[in-house]
Amino acid sequence: MAGKGTEGFLPPFKHFATHAIHAGQEPEQWRSGAMVPPISLSTTFKQRAPGDHAGYDYIRSGNPTRDCLEKAVAALDGAKYSLAYSSGLAALLNICHLLKSGDSVICMDDVYGGTNRYFQKVASENNLKVIFVDCTKPKCLEAAITPETKLVWLESPTNPTLKVIDIQACADIAHRHPGVLVAVDNSFMSPYFQRPLALGADICMSSATKYVNGHSDVLMGLVSVNRDDLYERLKFLQYSLGAVPSPFDCFLCNRGLKTLHIRMKLHFHNGLAVAKFLESHPSVEKVIYPGLSSHPQYEVMKRQCAGCPGMVTFYIKGKKENASAFLRNLKVFALAESLGGYESLAEHPAIMTHASVPEAERKTLGISDTLIRLSVGLEDEEDLLADLDQALKAAFA
């Protein structure tokens, strides 16, 4: 049963559940032999002599609870190292500090609103040149690379229009140019369904706030790498910039990992059921879900992933008023930002998560007033479908 995957997709990554439960969690590291890693809240640690300590001196540079989480995440990402940060954007900020003034970044054109805002209104103001490219077309990426390009930022599937990027193809193109790093935001997929490092990326970033923690009660970012030099530079930046998560958040996220493989299977099941239902509904104009054969990059998705998450995007027929009426009438789905928790959420990207993206760019990307993004949770399938059906009917009543 453990080795059985979804037909057409990659097989499940070996030993995922075992690593999620045991990697970095060895009871022998604690004097008590505790099976559940304890929360170490201390900000400072006693030293045997000046400079002679037991591996920890100050909470910003290291913490036992954070170490447990980072070791587990590294194992799940198929990485040598992982680092935890206070948010996904904090992780992005640390990665961008690998660059220097005058360097250029190529970013996928359709990305999380916070990423777009950071690159357009912060990084660009600090002498980093940022250009946005549709990296679903590798030739467009190739044409955009210049001698100043030092980072290619990918997101697959993208937020909110769920475009799928051929990560291996983009990494191969970027690595023909010395010094160019490829980073992939893996927040929508989690390591259970996609491993960017195995597809040629140098850096895998995830907002652990989403699927990795999975309970909508932690704000955190994660970065995994295999290269020793990248790890040492990022570890120094983690300490120097200080954007580290609290031990309590690390404890909660570490606990969330233990059920990640179970949760993601049900997210896929429910997400596919919702996508199929919406695709056949007369009030829906178009459904975008990478697990449907109608998705333009369906074959790419199957080639590089072990399954699909619970993210479904669709265009409702009518106008903005119909979209708003649909969202107001939902009862099981909650109208809220974020995603990846056990609960189902719905949102209006143009007004909510992507409001900071300039209107002209939203129009080009297809983020219209009738676009709705769903994060399909773990509720009973029939209840989710019934809720969508009654809200769609109410939207045109």
N, C-alpha and C positions, 0 to 999 in steps of 0.2 A: 504493500500500500504506500509506504514512504517513498518508494522510487517511482511511483506512477505520476506522470505529468499530464498536461493537457495536450491532446492530439494536435500536431502541427507546430507546437512551440518547443523550445528547448526543454530538456528534462530538468527536473528540480536539481539544484546545486547539492552535491553530496554532503551529508552530515550536517545540514543547515540547522535542524532542530537541536541536535546534540551540542553543536557549538553555541547556539543561542542560550542554552541552559547551563552549559558547563565552562565555556571559555572565559578565563579570567576570574572564575568564581571559586577557585580551590579553597576549601575550608582550612587547609593547613596554613594558609597565610595569616590566619587569626589565632591568637592564643586560645580563644574559646572553642575553636573548631566550628564556628557558626556556619551552617549551610547556606543561609542567606547573608550576603555581604552586609555588614552593619553600616550605618550612616556615620561617617566621621566628620563632625561639624567643627572640629578644632581649626582655628586659623593659623596656629603656630605649633611647633613640635620641639620637644626637648632634645638638646644635643648632648652627646657624651663628652665632647670637648669642642672648642671653637672650630667650626667647619667639619666636625665629625658627627654625622647624623645617620639615622636609619633609613635614608632615602627621601625624607621630607623635611623641609625647613620652613616653608611658608605656603599658605593655601593657594596663592596664585600660580606658583611654580609646580605644584603637584598636590594631590590629595588621594588617599587610599580608595575612596568611593568612586572618584572620577577615573582612577586607573582601572578599576574593575570594568567600568563601562567601556572605556577606550579599547581595552583588550578584546572584549566581546564583539564590539563593532568591527574591529579590524578583521577578526575571524570571519564574520558574516559578509563583509565586503570583499573577501579574498585578498586582503591587504596585509602588508607587513606592519603598518602603523596606522593608528587613528587618533585624532585629537578632537576634543569636545569644546564647544564655544557657547556663549550665552544666548545666541540666536543664529538662525540661518544667515541673516545679513551680517552678523559679526564674523561668521566664517568667510563670507564673501569679502569683507573688508580686509581680513588677514591675508587672504589669497592675493588681493590686489596690492598689498604691501610688499609682495615679492617683486613688483615692478618698480621702475624709477620714472622720474619726470621725463616726459617726451615719448614714452613707450605708447604703443597702440594696442587696443583691445578690439577683437572682433566678437560681437555678441549676437546670438540668434535673435532674429527680429521679434519673434513672439515669445515673451518670457514673463515670469512672475512680475507683477506690478512694482514690487519693492526693488527688484533687480534693475528694472528699467529706470526707476526713479534715481537709484544710486548712481548708475552709469551716466545718466543724462544731467543730473543736477548736483552731484557731488564729485564723482571721479573726473568728469570733464572740467569742472571748476578748479581741479588740482593738477592740471596739466597732463592728464592722461587723455589720449585721443581715443574715442570710442565710436565704432561704426556698427550699424545693425544690418545683418545679412540673413537671408533665408538659407539656412544651412541644410535644409532638406534637399537642396540642390548643391552637391559638392563642388560643382564647377564654379558656382557663385562664390563659395568660400575660397577656392583657389585663386580666383581673380582678385579677391579683396586683400590677400596677404601681401604685405610690403616688408622691407628690411626692418621697419620699426615695430612690426607686429610681434608681441611677446606672449599674448594670451588669447586663446580661443575659448569662449564661454558658450557651452551648449546646454540645452535643456530638452530632455526627451522622455515622455511626451511633453509638449509645451503647455504652458498655462496662459490662456484658457482654451485655445483652439485645438489642443491635442494633436499637433503635428508630430510625426515621428522622424527622428534624424538617424541616418546610418552612421553610428558612432565610429565604427571601424574605418569606414571610408574617409570620414572627416579627420580622424586621427592620423591616418596614413598621409593625407595631403599636408596637414600641418607639420608633421615631423620630417617632411622633406626640407624644411626650413630650420636650420640650427637655432636653438634657443627658444622655440615657440612651445609653450605649454598648452595642453588641452585639459580643460576642466569641465565636468559634467554635473549639473544639478540633477540628482537622482531622487528628489523628494517625492515625486508622483509614483515612483515604482517600488522603492525600498530595496534593500539587497536581496530580498526573497525572489523578486522577479527580474532584476537586472543588476549586472556587475560591470560598470563602466571601465574599471581598470583592466578587466579581462578582454575588453574590446579595444584597448589601445590608449585609453585616457591616462593622463598623468595624475589627475586629481579627481576624486569622487567627493562631491559635497552633497549633504542632505540636510534639509530642515527636519530635525528629529521631532519637532513640534507636530508633524503630520503623522504618517503611517508608522514610523519607527517606534515612537512612544505610543501612539494610537489611542490615547484616552483624553485628549484635549485638556490636559492639565500641566503641561510642561512647555516652556519656551527654550529651544536649544538648537544648535547647529553642530554638524559633524563633518570632519574632513578625513579622508583615508588616502594614503599614498603607499607606494612600494619603494620609491627611491630614497636612499639614506640622506642624500643632500637636501632633498625637498623637505623631508621630515625635520631635519635639524634646523633649517631656516624657519619653518612654520612653528616649530616648538619654541624657538626664540621669540617669534612674533606673538605667540599665544601668551608667553610670560610678560613680554615688554608692553603689549597693548592692553593686556589685562581683561579681555572680554571672555572670561571663563564662567561656566555655569556653577550654580550652587551645589553642594553635596546632596541636598535633598532632591533637587531636580535630577541629578545623576542617578540617585537611588530609584526614583520613579521610572526613569527611562530604561534603566537596566532591567527593572521588573517588566516593563512593556515588551522588551525584546523576547521574553520567554514565551509569549503567545503570538509573536509576529507571524510565524508560519501558519498558524491556525486562522488568524484573522484575515490574512491576505487571500487565502483560498476562498473564504466566504465573501470578501469584498469583490473578488473576481466573479463568483457565481451570481451575486446580486446585481453587480454592475452590468453584466452581460444580459441578465433578465430584464433590467430596466431599459437598456439600450434597444433590445429587440422589441419591447413593448412600445416604446416611443416611436421607433421606426415605422410601426404599423398604425400609429394613431393619426386620425384625420386632422387634428389640430396642430400637428407638428410638421414644420417645413423640412427640416433636415436634422439628422442625428450624426454626431461625430464620436466614435468610440473605436479605439485601436483594435478591439477584439472582434469587430464586425468585418466581414469580407468586403463591405462597401467602403471601408476606410482606404484612402489612397496609398498609405504606407503599411497596409496589413501584412504584406510579405516581409517587409523589413522588421516589423514588430515580432513576427514569429521566428525570424532568423536570429534575433539578438536577445530575446526575452523568454522567460519561463512561464509567463502569463501576463494578465492585465490587472490594473488596479480598479477601484470603484469610481473612477472619475468619468463622468459622462457629460458631454456638452451638446446642447441642441438649440435650434432656432424655432421658436414658437411662431405660428402664423399670426398675422395681424400687425399690431403696432406696440409701442412701448406700454401703452395702457393695458394691453392684454397680458404682456409679460409681468407687469406689476400686479395685476389681478390674480394671475396664476400663483405668484409668490405669496401674496397675502392670504390665499385660501388653503395653502398647504397645512396639514395637521401633524403628520408624522415627520416629514422633513421640516427642519427649522431654518428660518431665514437668517443666515449668519455667515460671516467670513470664515476662512481657514478650511481645513479638509483633513481627511485621513483618520478621523476618530471613529469610535464604534457607532456613533450616532450619525444619521443622515442629515446632510445640510444642503441648502440651495442658496444661490446668490446670483446677483445681476452684475457681471463684471464691469460693464461700462459705467455703472453708478458706484460700485463698491470697490472691489479689489484692484481694478485697473483704471480708476478715475484719474489717477495722476499721469497716465499715458496721454499725450496730446491727442485731441480729437481727430485730427487728420490721420495720425498713425493708427488710431483705433479703427478708423474706417478702412484703411488699407489692409489691416490685419483681419478684418471681419468681426471685430468686437462691436457689434451693432446693438441697438436698443432692444432687439428681440432675442439676443443671445443669452442663454441661461446655463449656468454651470452647476452640476450636481456632484456632491460627494456622497456616494451611496454607501450606507453603513451596514450594520450587521443585524438589522431587524428582520422579521419574517418577510419573505419575498412577497407573499400575497398582500400584506399590509402596505408595503411600499408601492406596489402597482395600483392598489385601490386608491391610495392617497393621490398619486399622480393623476389618475383618471378623473377623480372628482374635482381636483384643482383645475385641470384643463377644461372640464365642462363649465366650471364656474367662471373661468377667464373669458368665456364667450357668451355668458348668460345675459 
